[in-house]
Amino acid sequence: MYYISRVVNGALIAALAAAVWFSARLAWADARFHERTLEGVARAIEILPDNTEYLLFHALQLDYEGQNSTVLLERAAFLSPRSSTPRIRLGLAAESRGDAAGAERWLLDAARVDRQFEPRWTLANFFFRQTRRDEFWEWMKRALEVSYGDRRAAFDLCWRMTSDAGEVLARGIPDGHQVIAAYLVYVSETHPEEAAASAAARLAAFHDPADRPLLEAAVDTMIAKGRGGEAGALWRLLGRGDPLTGAAGIFAEGSGFAWHRLSTGGVVHGPAHEPDVHRITLSGKQPEVCDLLARTLLLTPGKRYVLRWSSRVESAQRGDGFAWRIGDHRFAFTPSPQWKAQEAVLTAPADLATLTLVYQRPPGAPRLEGSMELRDVVIAAHPDGTPLANALPGAAISSPR
């Protein structure tokens, strides 16, 4: 027993000594490595030749010195079969030497062992520099599939490859919600409207309520740029109905083809005492001419439409001064203290036209003090659809229904 005990104790002491020696060796190598000199890092590698951190750092030092780091990087790649870093560096080094085949081989190997963004993004850049379009689009889409954060550099590279918005969207942008949302923001700020329209349509297909503000902003941008057809199509994709008739009688404030309340001093919108009624109160201190409500319409230029509405005025005065304005035409209200149905026939001045409710103080009369209520505002295609010959600028074509 005494002999066995001595053997065990001796083994423990030997193991402890080995551990102390190895710890000292690690400490010595680490100290030399943190000198960050060529000689110090080289000595650290002599002590611990399989440390990939040392190998990669020393390879970087050699690159800065203009020396060949291939051997170190190849050893690091061998020691780290699941690491893309040495493979990417070997690929880029091969490309810089003019060895495109070697570069492609190493970069594809990097993407094989690591399916994250960096290897795929590096391959997309490599094929961009090699002007290999098909491979570029393949790896750009793969890179964006796993992308996160700021994707602008990737989108920029797509547009450097082509100026065709359809090609970028079809070949470079994957069908991922976050990527498409980021791309819509990008193209809305930097590229032609058709790019934003097609990106918005793809985003709308997700039917995510959280996207509504972004998509409604896209509708507003398209309207502002005069792209009525695309704005209308996106409006329908948002489930907002027909751009012409879908908002009839609804006065909730909104964007796109919905009604907009226009604020000015002396004017108060609401509250109304009945559903689907909009009430506007004038204090008598409002401007002599002011816009009160507005809505963008999607029309067919030159086609006739019928505008119908009902209104009533509560005031000690007669209540004149309210009118609709569209293009150069004005259609005056017939004032009434009771609900009065009225209509006007108009010819569309353009595909996108703004229908505005205005107030203008009648000549010789004081500014109105009171309220006007409005409901059942409907615009529809005229039955015969032909242009109206006598619709002159400023004509008042208002009559009881």
HELIX and SHEET records of a PDB file:
HELIX    1   1 TYR A    2  PHE A   33  1                                  32    
HELIX    2   2 LEU A   38  ILE A   47  1                                  10    
HELIX    3   3 THR A   52  TYR A   64  1                                  13    
HELIX    4   4 THR A   70  LEU A   79  1                                  10    
HELIX    5   5 THR A   85  SER A   96  1                                  12    
HELIX    6   6 ALA A  100  VAL A  113  1                                  14    
HELIX    7   7 PHE A  117  ARG A  129  1                                  13    
HELIX    8   8 ARG A  133  GLU A  145  1                                  13    
HELIX    9   9 ARG A  152  MET A  161  1                                  10    
HELIX   10  10 ALA A  165  GLU A  167  1                                   3    
HELIX   11  11 VAL A  168  GLY A  172  3                                   5    
HELIX   12  12 HIS A  177  THR A  190  1                                  14    
HELIX   13  13 GLU A  193  ALA A  204  1                                  12    
HELIX   14  14 PRO A  209  ASP A  211  5                                   3    
HELIX   15  15 ARG A  212  ALA A  224  1                                  13    
HELIX   16  16 GLY A  228  LEU A  237  1                                  10    
SHEET    1   A 5 TRP A 259  ARG A 261  0                                        
SHEET    2   A 5 VAL A 289  LEU A 298 -1                                        
SHEET    3   A 5 LEU A 352  GLN A 360 -1                                        
SHEET    4   A 5 PHE A 322  ILE A 326 -1                                        
SHEET    5   A 5 HIS A 329  ALA A 332 -1                                        
SHEET    1   B 6 VAL A 267  HIS A 269  0                                        
SHEET    2   B 6 VAL A 277  SER A 283 -1                                        
SHEET    3   B 6 GLU A 369  ALA A 381 -1                                        
SHEET    4   B 6 ARG A 304  SER A 315 -1                                        
SHEET    5   B 6 LYS A 340  THR A 347 -1                                        
SHEET    6   B 6 SER A 399  PRO A 400 -1                                        
END                                                                             
